[in-house]
Amino acid sequence: MTSVLGGGHFRHSWNIDGFDLHRLGDCSCLGIILKICHAKSPGWKRKSKHITSSRRWKSLRLLALRRDKFQCVKCGAVGRLEVDHIKPVRDAPELAFDLSNLQSLCARCHGAKTRLEVGLPPPNPDRLAWREAVNQLMSK
């Protein structure tokens, strides 16, 4: 990863699986995964876009966040949360607006779930152990 400061923005660049990925500022891991999906399968499309851009979704999203007490159901993180379809819209479109099919996830947990759903390999266990060790040191 390289970081460059230019034009008032902090820029990150990654090379994952031979794909050069860039992002400005702070965006979720999901955005990076989506770029990989588009690069590997040019015809790949997010099936839930029409769902998540509706007014009905915004109300349902808030209900899911309230139900989950505004924390990630996997790791308990608070802050920036994403509401995820447990069964993806592409597999179960009839459950798109079903509150029981929604869960609040932090960007990290949502990215890990999406990564597995789209067929990318799970993260290296050594990397996960290192991340956990760093998190424990930072919490002291």
N, C-alpha and C positions, 0 to 999 in steps of 0.2 A: 504494500500500500504506500502510496506517495501522497503527501499533503502539500499543497501550494496555496499561498495567499496571494490573491490577485483580484483587482477590480472590486475590493470590498467583500469578497466571498471567500469562504474556506472551501477548497476543492479537494475531494478525495478521488483517487483512482485505484481500481483493483483490476487484476487480471485473474479471472476465475474460469477454469476449463478452457483457456485460450480466448476468452471474450474480454475485451477491455470495457470496463464499466466505470462510469463517472457519476458523481452526484455533487450537488452544491448544497451547502448548509446541512440541515438535519432532516433526513427522511428515513423511513423504516427499512428494515432488511427485506421486507416484502417487495418493495420497489426494485431492489437488486435482483431478487429471485424472478420477478416478472420480466425483467430485461433478459435474463438468461433464457427463460422460456420462449420469449419472442425470438431470440437469436437462434436457438436450437430448432424451433418449429415456427417458421414465419407465418403459418396460418393459424397459430394458437391465439385464442381470444379468451378474455375473461368473461365467463358466462353470467356473472352476477352484476355486471355494470348497470344494466337497465333496472335492476332491483335496488341497488344501493344509491341510485340517484333520485329515487322517488320520495315524496313527502311521507308516505306511509312508512318507509324504511327509517326515516329520521325519528319518528315517534317510537317505533318498535326498538330501535337502537337504544334510545334513552331508557325504555322499560327494561331492557336486558342489562344495561349498566347499573340501574338502580337495584335490580334483583341480585346482581353479583356484588353489590356494595362497592361499586367503583374500584374493583381490584381484579387482577388477573386470576382466573380460576385455577391455573396451573401452578404459578409460583407466588401469588399473592402481591405482586408488584402493583403500585399505584402510580398515577400520573397519566401519561398518554396511553390510552387503551384503544383497542380495535375490537369491534364486535364481529365474530366469526360464525359462519355457518358450520355446525358440527358435521352434518352431511352436506357436501358441496351442492350448490345450485345445479351444476351440470349433471349430477347424479340423481338429485331429488328436487326438481323444480317445484313440486307441489308443497314442499316444506320451506320455501323461500321466506314466507312471512309468518312462520310458526315460531313463537317465542321459545318453545321447548327445544328448538333446533339451533338456538343461538347461545354463544358463550362469549364472555369478555376475556380478551387475551392481551398481554403486553406485546409490543412489536417483536421482541425476541421469540416468545413462544408461538406467536402467529406465524412468523417467518419459518420456524422449525417445522411446524405442522404443514404449512403450504409446500415447503421444500420436499417433504415426504410424499405429499399428495400428487405432485407433478412428476415424481419419479427420480428426483435427484437423490444421491446417497446421503445417509445420515452423517452428521458432523463426526469428525475424528474424536474418539474418547479421550485421547491425550489433550486435545484442545479444550474439551469440556472440563476436564480436571483442572487444567491451568486457569480457565476462566473462573471456576469455583474458588480456587485458592486466592486469586486476586480479589474477588468479591469479599471473601472472608477477611483479608487484610484491610480492605478499604472500610469495612464495617466496624473495625476496632477503634 
